[in-house]
Amino acid sequence: MNAPVLESPAAVAPPASAARLPLSRVLVLVGLMLLAAATGVWLRPDYRLSEHKPAIALATQVPEAFGEWKIDRTLAPVVPDPSLQSALDALYSQTLARTYVNAAGERVMLSIAYGSDQSSETTAVHRPEFCYSAQGFRVRRIGETVLHVGPALVPAARLVANLGPRIEPITYWVTLDEAATLPGWGRKLEQLRYGLRGQIPDGMLVRVSAISSSIEQSYALQQRFLEQMYAAIPTPVRTRYFGGDTSSGETLSTPEPSRGMNPPPIQR
């Protein structure tokens, strides 16, 4: 008995409609791909605000001595571990870490990280919550506050870091262009708004702390230090460190990146 002959699938011709897409559908698909590519280029920010404003130079704009304070080289602020530091070096244009002391022997530690491109959430890697935890500290969040520094109202976060007997209250904030803010959805929305305007904002993270078992006294000392630091920062770049002048009711959460001038035209 002969075996049945099996017809090869390749021998079965596909329906005419499945052999190829209609030309009109192909043109539509090609058009959509070209539109997606063009939209991606059009939405890509390309105007760096830092290139059109006074340059940031942390080491010189933050004086080594101001008010009642001068540098104390015997006590270094907490710095990231080597593995994290290598990532920070790639993320930030400049960093500064100093300890200041006054005639009464009171000390305040200052740390600033500046990046010329803050179009994403990369600054989050340097937040004190992560930096101190990586060094073995137990970090407790106290809450948020608004610092009155000169005419600026600075939204800030407050933490307390503990390592053995060391108790270190911490205050920090971040800036985006000329507005002070905090990490979170509000900052992400501002980054998106800059991106839709084709702009790349710069920004920094500013952190102060003081070792003390009295949390309230430590925050009061930090407040005094920041007021004197505000007065010492050169006026043309002061808003880049502390945010804008809010005495006239300016809203920090929705800054105009090109203060005093019309937003730059975006060439497409």
Backbone bond lengths (Angstrom), bond angles and torsions (degrees), N, CA, C in turn:
res aa  C-N    CA-C-N  psi(-1)  N-CA   C-N-CA  omega(-1)  CA-C   N-CA-C  phi
1 M - - - 1.471 - - 1.530 108.46 -
2 N 1.363 115.85 124.81 1.458 118.93 -177.54 1.517 111.04 -74.67
3 A 1.346 116.12 143.54 1.472 121.11 178.05 1.515 109.63 -70.08
4 P 1.321 116.97 144.60 1.465 120.09 179.11 1.520 110.29 -63.98
5 V 1.304 115.06 143.65 1.453 121.36 179.16 1.524 109.21 -84.45
6 L 1.361 115.91 120.59 1.462 120.71 179.76 1.511 109.38 -90.59
7 E 1.288 116.30 130.22 1.452 121.01 -179.67 1.527 109.35 -79.92
8 S 1.294 116.72 128.37 1.466 121.76 -179.09 1.505 109.88 -67.86
9 P 1.387 117.47 136.02 1.468 119.57 178.01 1.511 111.86 -59.02
10 A 1.348 116.86 -31.78 1.451 119.16 -178.43 1.515 111.92 -66.21
11 A 1.338 114.28 -20.73 1.452 117.75 -177.80 1.510 112.22 -79.64
12 V 1.338 115.34 -12.62 1.459 119.39 -179.34 1.515 108.46 -87.46
13 A 1.282 117.82 117.47 1.463 121.69 -177.44 1.514 110.21 -73.28
14 P 1.318 117.69 134.76 1.468 120.02 178.63 1.512 109.83 -68.99
15 P 1.299 116.19 155.70 1.461 119.07 176.17 1.520 110.09 -57.45
16 A 1.292 115.95 150.50 1.459 120.40 -177.62 1.512 111.70 -60.17
17 S 1.356 117.23 -34.12 1.469 121.09 -178.21 1.508 112.53 -69.78
18 A 1.371 116.80 -25.02 1.462 120.71 -178.52 1.516 112.67 -92.85
19 A 1.327 116.88 -11.27 1.455 119.68 -177.07 1.516 111.14 -66.14
20 R 1.306 117.96 -37.09 1.450 121.01 178.83 1.517 109.99 -156.88
21 L 1.343 116.09 155.04 1.454 120.42 178.37 1.513 109.37 -77.02
22 P 1.291 115.80 147.22 1.469 118.12 175.01 1.514 110.02 -59.50
23 L 1.320 116.69 147.28 1.454 121.52 -178.37 1.525 111.99 -57.32
24 S 1.317 116.90 -37.59 1.464 119.83 -179.35 1.524 111.86 -63.46
25 R 1.352 116.32 -38.20 1.462 119.31 179.12 1.528 110.95 -69.81
26 V 1.317 117.43 -38.53 1.458 121.20 177.30 1.522 110.51 -60.66
27 L 1.329 116.51 -43.80 1.458 120.54 -179.84 1.526 111.22 -63.91
28 V 1.339 116.64 -38.26 1.459 119.99 178.21 1.518 110.81 -64.44
29 L 1.345 117.41 -43.63 1.462 120.75 -180.00 1.526 111.34 -64.57
30 V 1.318 116.55 -42.41 1.464 119.97 178.03 1.524 110.37 -62.62
31 G 1.338 116.03 -41.73 1.458 119.96 178.63 1.507 112.41 -61.63
32 L 1.335 117.04 -41.09 1.460 120.73 179.54 1.530 111.31 -65.25
33 M 1.342 116.36 -39.32 1.463 118.84 178.97 1.522 111.11 -66.14
34 L 1.325 117.09 -41.21 1.456 120.25 177.89 1.522 111.77 -64.80
35 L 1.344 116.10 -38.54 1.459 120.13 178.51 1.520 110.85 -65.14
36 A 1.344 117.68 -41.88 1.466 120.85 179.12 1.522 110.62 -62.72
37 A 1.353 116.64 -41.87 1.457 119.59 179.40 1.519 111.17 -65.22
38 A 1.336 116.84 -42.44 1.461 120.40 -179.61 1.516 111.30 -66.26
39 T 1.342 117.14 -38.47 1.462 121.05 179.11 1.522 110.77 -63.90
40 G 1.349 117.21 -40.11 1.453 120.54 178.87 1.517 112.07 -61.47
41 V 1.330 116.41 -41.08 1.460 119.82 178.17 1.515 110.72 -68.75
42 W 1.337 117.18 -41.04 1.461 121.88 -176.54 1.522 111.69 -64.84
43 L 1.351 116.24 -35.11 1.462 119.79 -176.94 1.523 112.79 -87.20
44 R 1.322 119.36 -5.98 1.445 121.03 -177.21 1.535 109.76 -74.82
45 P 1.342 118.07 118.63 1.470 119.58 179.55 1.524 110.98 -61.11
46 D 1.326 116.72 140.38 1.454 119.83 -179.74 1.524 113.06 -141.69
47 Y 1.335 118.06 2.73 1.464 121.51 -178.18 1.516 108.28 -107.37
48 R 1.344 117.13 103.18 1.463 121.95 -178.17 1.528 109.40 -81.32
49 L 1.307 116.59 113.65 1.458 120.49 -178.95 1.527 112.03 -62.81
50 S 1.327 117.13 -32.42 1.469 120.11 -178.18 1.521 112.45 -63.54
51 E 1.324 117.51 -22.73 1.462 120.56 -179.02 1.529 112.07 -81.51
52 H 1.320 116.89 -6.93 1.464 120.91 -176.71 1.529 111.25 -120.94
53 K 1.339 116.49 18.78 1.463 122.43 179.31 1.520 108.66 -136.74
54 P 1.322 118.18 166.79 1.461 119.68 176.28 1.523 111.51 -54.72
55 A 1.317 116.51 136.16 1.463 121.15 -176.10 1.529 111.14 -67.20
56 I 1.327 115.66 146.91 1.461 121.55 174.93 1.524 108.80 -88.97
57 A 1.328 116.01 130.65 1.469 122.75 176.59 1.529 106.56 -137.88
58 L 1.300 116.93 89.90 1.464 121.46 -172.16 1.530 112.50 -56.27
59 A 1.315 117.02 -44.48 1.460 120.66 -172.36 1.523 112.89 -64.31
60 T 1.337 117.04 -28.45 1.464 119.52 -178.65 1.524 112.60 -103.42
61 Q 1.323 117.51 -31.05 1.464 119.40 -179.06 1.525 112.13 -75.48
62 V 1.309 117.65 -26.11 1.471 121.55 172.27 1.531 106.41 -98.06
63 P 1.329 118.91 104.10 1.474 120.50 -173.44 1.527 112.35 -64.61
64 E 1.301 115.68 154.06 1.466 120.84 175.44 1.524 111.62 -73.51
65 A 1.314 116.90 -19.61 1.464 121.51 175.93 1.516 108.50 -143.57
66 F 1.319 116.30 133.98 1.468 121.75 176.81 1.529 108.21 -160.02
67 G 1.331 114.99 149.59 1.463 118.90 -179.51 1.519 110.89 53.22
68 E 1.311 116.04 -127.20 1.464 121.26 179.30 1.526 112.27 -93.28
69 W 1.341 118.00 7.48 1.457 121.77 -169.05 1.529 112.55 -111.65
70 K 1.331 115.00 146.18 1.461 122.22 170.65 1.525 107.87 -144.17
71 I 1.327 115.61 161.03 1.465 120.13 -176.73 1.525 111.28 -66.27
72 D 1.327 115.29 136.17 1.464 122.84 172.67 1.531 106.63 -112.21
73 R 1.310 117.14 110.61 1.455 120.55 -175.25 1.530 112.25 -87.75
74 T 1.332 118.12 5.05 1.465 120.37 -178.33 1.521 112.52 -89.43
75 L 1.346 117.39 -13.84 1.463 120.65 -177.59 1.523 108.73 -132.73
76 A 1.325 115.72 118.83 1.460 120.28 -178.62 1.522 110.22 -97.59
77 P 1.334 117.92 141.67 1.464 120.33 174.83 1.528 110.82 -64.36
78 V 1.331 115.80 161.44 1.463 120.39 175.44 1.519 108.82 -64.41
79 V 1.326 116.16 128.58 1.465 121.55 179.16 1.528 108.62 -119.51
80 P 1.335 117.28 158.86 1.464 120.04 -179.41 1.520 112.05 -63.54
81 D 1.342 116.50 156.85 1.449 120.12 174.99 1.529 109.22 -68.97
82 P 1.337 119.00 162.79 1.469 121.40 -172.87 1.531 113.95 -55.61
83 S 1.339 118.26 -38.73 1.460 119.71 -178.86 1.524 111.10 -65.48
84 L 1.323 117.05 -39.21 1.455 120.21 178.30 1.523 110.80 -75.28
85 Q 1.333 117.12 -33.62 1.455 119.96 -179.51 1.523 111.68 -62.59
86 S 1.329 117.26 -37.04 1.464 119.62 178.98 1.521 110.77 -64.00
87 A 1.338 117.02 -35.70 1.466 119.93 176.98 1.522 110.61 -69.57
88 L 1.327 116.68 -38.19 1.464 120.36 179.47 1.528 111.40 -65.46
89 D 1.326 116.19 -37.36 1.457 119.54 179.73 1.529 111.20 -60.94
90 A 1.337 115.82 -31.76 1.464 119.62 178.97 1.521 111.72 -80.73
91 L 1.335 117.01 -24.78 1.465 120.73 -175.03 1.516 112.65 -87.64
92 Y 1.329 117.46 -35.30 1.449 120.67 -169.29 1.518 112.77 -110.89
93 S 1.321 114.41 146.34 1.460 120.58 177.23 1.530 110.72 -76.38
94 Q 1.353 116.92 -37.31 1.462 121.20 -177.49 1.526 109.27 -149.37
95 T 1.314 115.93 149.82 1.466 121.68 171.27 1.525 108.90 -135.96
96 L 1.328 115.60 154.79 1.462 121.65 178.35 1.523 108.22 -142.52
97 A 1.323 117.42 133.63 1.467 122.63 177.07 1.525 108.28 -139.29
98 R 1.332 116.69 117.10 1.458 122.24 -177.60 1.526 110.85 -140.92
99 T 1.319 114.58 157.13 1.457 121.47 168.79 1.521 107.82 -118.11
100 Y 1.332 116.18 133.41 1.466 121.87 178.81 1.525 109.12 -113.61
101 V 1.330 116.47 149.57 1.456 122.10 179.27 1.522 108.48 -135.71
102 N 1.343 116.31 148.08 1.461 120.27 176.03 1.529 110.11 -110.01
103 A 1.311 116.73 -178.41 1.468 120.93 -175.40 1.520 112.19 -64.75
104 A 1.335 117.33 -23.94 1.461 120.88 179.44 1.524 112.48 -83.82
105 G 1.337 116.89 -0.69 1.458 120.11 -179.98 1.519 113.49 84.99
106 E 1.332 117.54 7.36 1.471 120.81 177.89 1.525 109.37 -78.62
107 R 1.317 116.72 137.94 1.461 121.57 -175.33 1.525 111.40 -121.33
108 V 1.331 114.59 141.19 1.465 122.37 175.18 1.522 107.75 -130.24
109 M 1.318 116.52 131.44 1.461 121.87 178.17 1.521 109.32 -99.77
110 L 1.325 115.66 134.81 1.465 123.03 -177.25 1.519 109.11 -123.18
111 S 1.325 115.74 133.28 1.459 121.30 176.18 1.525 108.05 -137.23
112 I 1.345 116.64 130.25 1.464 122.01 179.50 1.526 108.06 -132.72
113 A 1.326 116.35 134.62 1.458 122.33 173.58 1.522 107.78 -123.64
114 Y 1.330 116.41 123.65 1.470 121.74 -177.05 1.522 110.65 -115.83
115 G 1.331 115.92 136.29 1.454 121.58 176.13 1.518 110.50 -131.15
116 S 1.316 117.02 132.70 1.466 120.51 -179.20 1.520 112.36 -76.29
117 D 1.330 117.25 -15.22 1.471 121.94 178.25 1.521 108.43 -123.93
118 Q 1.331 115.36 103.18 1.462 120.80 178.08 1.522 110.08 -116.42
119 S 1.324 115.97 41.22 1.465 120.72 -179.70 1.518 112.56 -81.85
120 S 1.355 117.52 -2.69 1.460 121.16 177.42 1.520 109.16 -136.47
121 E 1.332 116.97 -176.33 1.459 121.73 -176.03 1.530 113.28 -89.89
122 T 1.325 117.08 26.62 1.459 119.02 -175.99 1.517 113.18 -64.51
123 T 1.337 118.26 -24.63 1.464 120.49 -179.67 1.520 111.90 -62.32
124 A 1.326 117.27 -23.40 1.463 120.82 -176.20 1.527 112.48 -57.37
125 V 1.348 117.47 -25.38 1.454 119.18 -177.11 1.525 111.48 -65.37
126 H 1.337 118.05 -23.34 1.464 121.23 -176.80 1.528 112.58 -97.79
127 R 1.304 117.94 2.44 1.457 119.52 -179.11 1.524 110.12 -58.29
128 P 1.328 117.62 140.55 1.470 120.16 -176.60 1.527 113.61 -55.46
129 E 1.315 117.89 -31.27 1.464 119.41 178.10 1.522 111.07 -54.34
130 F 1.339 116.98 -38.66 1.458 121.13 -179.10 1.517 111.63 -85.48
131 C 1.333 115.51 -42.48 1.463 120.43 -176.13 1.531 111.20 -60.98
132 Y 1.327 116.94 -48.74 1.462 120.47 -178.82 1.533 111.68 -70.29
133 S 1.325 117.07 -40.46 1.470 119.93 179.30 1.520 111.20 -60.34
134 A 1.341 116.61 -37.78 1.464 120.43 179.33 1.524 112.10 -65.49
135 Q 1.347 117.67 -21.40 1.460 122.31 178.82 1.524 112.49 -93.87
136 G 1.327 117.09 5.79 1.459 120.92 177.16 1.517 115.22 95.44
137 F 1.323 117.97 2.19 1.461 121.35 178.38 1.532 110.34 -75.08
138 R 1.311 115.19 150.13 1.459 121.04 168.27 1.525 107.13 -96.58
139 V 1.322 116.77 120.09 1.461 121.82 -172.41 1.521 109.93 -107.56
140 R 1.309 114.87 128.13 1.468 120.97 178.66 1.526 109.11 -120.11
141 R 1.320 116.44 129.00 1.462 120.53 -179.39 1.526 109.63 -84.57
142 I 1.326 116.19 124.46 1.463 121.91 179.11 1.523 110.73 -83.97
143 G 1.312 116.66 -40.36 1.466 120.63 -179.73 1.513 110.54 148.53
144 E 1.317 115.16 -164.12 1.461 121.71 179.46 1.520 109.84 -118.03
145 T 1.326 115.56 153.33 1.452 120.93 -179.46 1.518 108.72 -146.67
146 V 1.315 116.88 174.84 1.457 122.69 173.97 1.520 107.19 -121.56
147 L 1.310 116.37 117.26 1.457 122.00 -179.41 1.525 109.72 -86.17
148 H 1.316 117.23 132.98 1.464 122.48 173.97 1.527 106.34 -95.77
149 V 1.326 115.38 100.77 1.467 121.09 -177.96 1.522 107.43 -121.44
150 G 1.329 116.77 107.61 1.457 119.12 -171.96 1.523 108.21 59.89
151 P 1.345 117.94 -136.46 1.459 120.19 177.23 1.531 112.45 -86.05
152 A 1.332 117.57 -2.88 1.464 120.95 -175.66 1.525 111.35 -87.34
153 L 1.307 115.45 143.73 1.462 123.00 171.21 1.517 106.66 -108.45
154 V 1.328 116.58 111.10 1.459 121.89 -171.60 1.523 110.19 -107.36
155 P 1.336 118.93 111.94 1.465 120.31 174.65 1.520 109.74 -69.90
156 A 1.313 117.14 125.59 1.462 120.71 -173.63 1.518 110.60 -136.68
157 A 1.328 114.66 154.23 1.464 121.87 174.56 1.517 108.94 -103.22
158 R 1.328 115.56 146.51 1.457 120.42 178.65 1.521 110.32 -123.85
159 L 1.345 114.48 133.49 1.456 122.81 -178.39 1.520 109.15 -130.21
160 V 1.321 115.63 166.61 1.463 121.63 167.90 1.523 106.82 -132.30
161 A 1.341 115.81 124.64 1.461 121.51 178.74 1.527 109.14 -107.40
162 N 1.338 116.21 133.60 1.458 122.04 -179.30 1.520 110.28 -121.85
163 L 1.318 116.00 134.72 1.458 122.22 172.34 1.520 107.37 -143.94
164 G 1.344 116.39 101.30 1.452 120.43 -174.25 1.515 109.61 61.79
165 P 1.335 118.18 -129.33 1.470 120.10 -179.65 1.534 113.02 -80.45
166 R 1.320 117.91 -7.12 1.472 121.29 -176.76 1.530 109.87 -80.12
167 I 1.318 115.78 123.55 1.463 122.70 176.94 1.529 107.36 -119.25
168 E 1.309 117.05 121.16 1.465 121.32 -172.73 1.538 111.10 -129.72
169 P 1.323 118.44 95.17 1.468 120.55 172.77 1.539 110.21 -66.30
170 I 1.328 116.31 140.98 1.462 122.87 -172.71 1.523 109.65 -130.76
171 T 1.319 116.36 141.47 1.463 123.04 171.72 1.528 107.57 -126.83
172 Y 1.336 117.04 135.47 1.465 118.19 176.71 1.517 110.87 -151.98
173 W 1.340 114.44 159.68 1.458 122.27 172.77 1.518 108.04 -151.45
174 V 1.319 116.22 170.37 1.454 121.39 175.09 1.526 108.40 -124.65
175 T 1.328 115.67 154.83 1.454 120.13 175.54 1.521 109.06 -118.09
176 L 1.308 114.68 152.97 1.452 123.00 174.58 1.521 105.65 -133.11
177 D 1.320 116.53 109.13 1.450 122.31 -172.24 1.535 108.34 58.97
178 E 1.328 118.80 -112.40 1.462 121.03 -177.83 1.531 111.98 -114.18
179 A 1.310 117.27 28.79 1.465 121.24 178.26 1.518 110.17 -126.54
180 A 1.328 116.32 137.06 1.462 121.70 174.95 1.520 108.08 -91.33
181 T 1.324 115.45 140.55 1.458 119.89 -177.48 1.525 108.43 -155.06
182 L 1.314 116.52 -166.82 1.456 122.76 176.70 1.522 108.76 -130.13
183 P 1.322 118.23 153.48 1.460 119.58 175.40 1.522 110.26 -58.88
184 G 1.312 116.27 146.46 1.462 120.53 -179.36 1.511 111.36 142.38
185 W 1.337 115.22 -167.53 1.465 120.40 -174.95 1.521 112.04 -65.29
186 G 1.341 117.21 -34.52 1.455 118.90 179.96 1.513 111.53 -60.90
187 R 1.327 116.12 -42.97 1.468 120.07 179.11 1.523 110.80 -68.13
188 K 1.324 117.25 -38.23 1.463 120.36 178.86 1.522 111.03 -63.22
189 L 1.323 116.86 -39.36 1.464 120.03 178.22 1.521 110.93 -65.08
190 E 1.347 116.44 -39.43 1.459 119.31 177.44 1.524 110.98 -64.50
191 Q 1.334 117.25 -39.82 1.456 120.35 176.78 1.526 110.84 -60.73
192 L 1.331 115.63 -40.81 1.464 119.87 178.68 1.522 110.99 -64.35
193 R 1.332 117.46 -40.76 1.464 120.71 179.95 1.526 111.24 -63.74
194 Y 1.321 116.27 -41.88 1.461 118.58 176.16 1.530 110.07 -61.38
195 G 1.336 116.45 -43.35 1.450 120.56 -178.81 1.517 112.65 -61.68
196 L 1.326 117.43 -39.58 1.458 120.76 179.47 1.525 111.41 -67.77
197 R 1.330 117.20 -22.69 1.466 120.86 175.46 1.523 111.65 -90.01
198 G 1.325 116.55 2.49 1.450 120.43 179.87 1.510 113.57 77.02
199 Q 1.341 118.39 19.13 1.457 122.68 -174.66 1.521 111.70 -109.95
200 I 1.322 116.37 145.03 1.463 123.62 176.30 1.527 107.80 -112.65
201 P 1.335 118.55 106.86 1.473 119.94 -179.22 1.522 111.47 -80.87
202 D 1.322 115.28 154.21 1.455 119.53 169.65 1.524 107.89 -97.55
203 G 1.315 116.90 -178.08 1.462 119.06 -179.93 1.509 111.16 175.32
204 M 1.315 115.12 172.69 1.458 120.06 -179.64 1.520 111.27 -149.38
205 L 1.319 114.39 162.64 1.461 122.03 171.44 1.521 106.78 -111.95
206 V 1.336 115.69 125.96 1.466 121.73 -179.18 1.531 108.25 -114.80
207 R 1.325 116.06 126.77 1.469 121.31 -177.95 1.514 110.25 -131.71
208 V 1.328 116.80 132.36 1.460 121.96 172.10 1.524 108.79 -126.91
209 S 1.319 116.16 149.01 1.462 120.49 178.69 1.515 109.10 -154.76
210 A 1.323 115.48 162.16 1.460 121.27 178.27 1.522 108.27 -150.32
211 I 1.314 116.44 128.66 1.461 121.12 -179.56 1.518 109.27 -72.68
212 S 1.330 116.09 119.60 1.467 120.25 -178.13 1.518 109.08 -167.56
213 S 1.327 115.78 142.35 1.466 119.79 175.18 1.520 111.53 -80.65
214 S 1.322 116.52 -13.15 1.467 120.95 176.35 1.525 108.48 -99.06
215 I 1.316 116.09 103.45 1.461 120.42 -174.02 1.522 111.01 -63.88
216 E 1.316 117.65 -44.85 1.466 120.39 -177.57 1.528 111.66 -65.33
217 Q 1.330 117.15 -40.53 1.462 119.78 178.01 1.525 110.86 -64.98
218 S 1.324 116.55 -36.37 1.456 120.53 178.65 1.527 111.02 -64.52
219 Y 1.349 117.28 -43.56 1.462 120.25 179.06 1.534 111.03 -66.76
220 A 1.329 117.43 -35.12 1.464 120.29 177.38 1.533 110.60 -66.21
221 L 1.327 116.45 -38.79 1.459 120.88 177.22 1.535 110.41 -64.75
222 Q 1.322 116.39 -42.38 1.465 120.39 178.12 1.522 111.22 -62.39
223 Q 1.331 116.39 -39.55 1.468 120.34 178.77 1.536 110.44 -60.75
224 R 1.319 116.02 -44.52 1.471 119.91 -179.88 1.527 110.61 -63.96
225 F 1.319 115.91 -41.03 1.464 120.86 178.87 1.530 110.39 -62.42
226 L 1.327 117.50 -44.85 1.464 121.23 -177.01 1.529 112.01 -66.48
227 E 1.321 117.13 -35.89 1.467 119.80 178.26 1.528 110.35 -63.13
228 Q 1.335 116.74 -40.85 1.461 119.79 179.52 1.528 111.35 -74.21
229 M 1.305 116.42 -33.58 1.463 119.64 175.91 1.527 110.57 -66.57
230 Y 1.316 117.07 -39.91 1.474 121.10 178.13 1.526 110.45 -57.07
231 A 1.323 116.59 -45.35 1.463 120.77 -178.97 1.527 111.83 -66.95
232 A 1.346 117.17 -25.67 1.461 120.55 -176.41 1.528 112.97 -86.97
233 I 1.329 117.63 -20.53 1.468 120.42 -179.59 1.531 109.00 -71.70
234 P 1.335 118.89 135.02 1.468 120.22 179.25 1.532 111.61 -56.25
235 T 1.323 115.61 137.10 1.459 121.37 -175.42 1.528 113.68 -54.42
236 P 1.331 120.93 -42.50 1.472 120.01 -176.44 1.529 114.62 -61.07
237 V 1.343 117.62 -22.64 1.473 119.35 -178.15 1.526 112.25 -116.71
238 R 1.313 117.88 5.27 1.466 120.76 -173.92 1.528 112.29 -59.90
239 T 1.327 117.45 -39.09 1.466 119.76 -179.01 1.520 112.04 -68.67
240 R 1.318 117.63 -20.82 1.462 120.51 179.00 1.531 110.97 -73.72
241 Y 1.338 116.29 -21.25 1.465 121.47 177.91 1.526 112.26 -94.85
242 F 1.334 116.68 -39.02 1.463 120.74 -170.96 1.526 114.23 -117.39
243 G 1.312 118.00 -4.74 1.454 119.23 -174.16 1.514 110.75 89.12
244 G 1.330 115.24 178.35 1.454 120.44 -171.62 1.510 114.44 -81.91
245 D 1.314 114.22 170.06 1.461 123.15 175.05 1.522 108.33 -72.24
246 T 1.342 116.77 116.16 1.463 120.66 -177.07 1.510 112.63 -105.38
247 S 1.327 117.89 10.04 1.461 119.72 -177.74 1.519 112.44 -66.49
248 S 1.335 116.78 -21.08 1.465 120.58 179.09 1.502 112.49 -97.15
249 G 1.356 116.62 10.39 1.450 120.18 176.04 1.512 113.99 92.73
250 E 1.330 117.76 12.67 1.454 120.47 178.77 1.519 109.87 -63.73
251 T 1.316 117.12 139.40 1.451 122.16 -178.31 1.517 109.81 -92.85
252 L 1.323 117.05 122.35 1.443 121.00 -176.59 1.517 112.18 -70.14
253 S 1.325 117.58 -30.25 1.457 119.27 -173.20 1.513 113.45 -76.12
254 T 1.334 118.30 -13.74 1.455 120.66 179.44 1.517 109.76 -132.17
255 P 1.360 116.78 71.33 1.455 119.78 -174.31 1.509 112.81 -75.88
256 E 1.323 115.89 156.08 1.452 121.38 168.18 1.521 106.61 -95.23
257 P 1.334 118.99 114.77 1.453 120.96 -171.63 1.510 114.16 -66.34
258 S 1.315 118.95 -24.64 1.459 120.68 -179.12 1.511 108.76 -112.62
259 R 1.332 116.57 71.23 1.445 121.74 -175.02 1.518 110.29 -63.40
260 G 1.349 115.16 133.15 1.445 120.61 176.56 1.510 113.56 82.94
261 M 1.343 117.33 5.51 1.445 119.39 178.86 1.522 108.46 -153.50
262 N 1.303 116.86 160.33 1.443 120.22 178.32 1.514 109.84 -70.39
263 P 1.356 118.59 148.07 1.456 119.85 178.36 1.517 109.49 -57.99
264 P 1.334 117.27 143.48 1.458 121.02 -177.36 1.515 110.96 -64.71
265 P 1.334 118.71 144.83 1.452 120.09 176.43 1.511 109.95 -67.15
266 I 1.295 116.89 146.09 1.459 122.54 -179.35 1.511 108.54 -103.90
267 Q 1.305 116.84 115.01 1.454 121.18 -179.80 1.522 109.46 -85.51
268 R 1.289 116.44 127.19 1.482 120.93 -179.85 1.520 110.04 -113.13
